[in-house]
Amino acid sequence: MKPPAGPALTTAMVVLTLTTGVIEAVSFLVLGPVFTAVQTGNLLLLGFAVAGEGGLSPAASATSLGGFTAGAVLGARFESGLDLRGRHWFGLALLTEAALLAAAGAVGWHTSGSGTHPAGPDLTVTVLVAAAMGMRNVTTLRARVPDFTTTVATRSLTALLAPLGADTRIAAGAKRQSRRLATVGAMFTGGLLGALLLRAGVRPAVLLLAVAAAVAATAACQEAVRRRPAG
């Protein structure tokens, strides 16, 4: 069953978008350079690495792509199965994602990052985080909240800027524009926060565990809202 629309779901999407920025700070600055949520960027890095340019290792990007693929496929099967049985899948999907992120944090507790030549533990963390992000993409696509994909901000940024060009085909309005602004702002804020915390010496595993806790809390809040009596 689809999660109920409303402020709680919108807030959940903002939180998930912000955590994407934190996750990609860890992925790009510590584990890679690699992206685990933004697979558009990851595919480009993989192409550069295969071409032998930029001193990039294809291992990290290929591992991320593999993990993301597994997460998306298994997430679709898991959530669709729950849906067909008439069960509420949104909260359970977020809890599964949180478990994968927590596992990544546990594996990466002693990981300091190995730059362009990732070692086994780094690749394990990468595949777990990417699998979580693959599942998240399925979850948010199924939720169908306009202007919130939680892992990509390009379309939201384009739609946010469209009224400046007096575009007549892209819907505007204060509500839509506020959602688009929230998407772009949350993604930037998450990336900035993650980078600043890493520079301050916070361990990457701590950030992943914090994100896992935030996702689990989001799931709990959604479940509480769903169970709350109408009125």
C-alpha positions, 0 to 999 in steps of 0.5 A: 500500500502506498504511503499516505500523502501529506506533510509527513511524507514530504518531510521524509523525502527531504530527510532522505535527500539530505542523507544522500548528500552525506552518503555521497560525501563519504562515497566520493571523498573516502571510498572512491572517488565513486558515487553510490546513489547518483549512478549518472555520475558513477557511470561517467566515472566508470567510463573515465576509468575504463578509458584509463584517464584521471587515475581512476580505478574501475573497481570502485565504480563497477562495484557500486554499479553492481551493488546498486543493481542488486539493491534495485532488483531485490528491492523491487521484488521485496516491495512489490511482494509486500504490495501484492499481499496488501501490506504497507511496504514503505516503512519496511523498505526504509528499515531494510535500507537502514540495515544495509547502511548500518552494515556498511558502517560496521564493516567500514569502522576501521576504513580510512579510505584508500583513494583511487585504489580501493581495498577489500573493506572499502569495496564491501562498504561501497557495495552495501551502500550502493545496494541501499541506494538502489533499494531507496530509488525503488522506494521513492519511485513507488512513493511517487512524490512529485519533485522528490527522487531523493537521489537526483536533483538535476530535474528539480533544479531545472524545473525550479529555474524554468519560470525564470525563462517563462516556460509554458510547459513546466508546471510552476506554483508556490507548492511545486517550487517549494518542493523543488527548492527543498530538494536542491537545498537538502542535497547541497546541505547534505553534501556540505555537512558530510564534507565538513564533518569528514574534514573535522575528523568524524569517522566515515563509519560514524556518518554511515551509522548516523544516516542509518539511524536517520533513515530508521527514524524516518521509517518509524515516523511514517509508521506512526503517522500511518497508524494514527487514527484519522482526525 
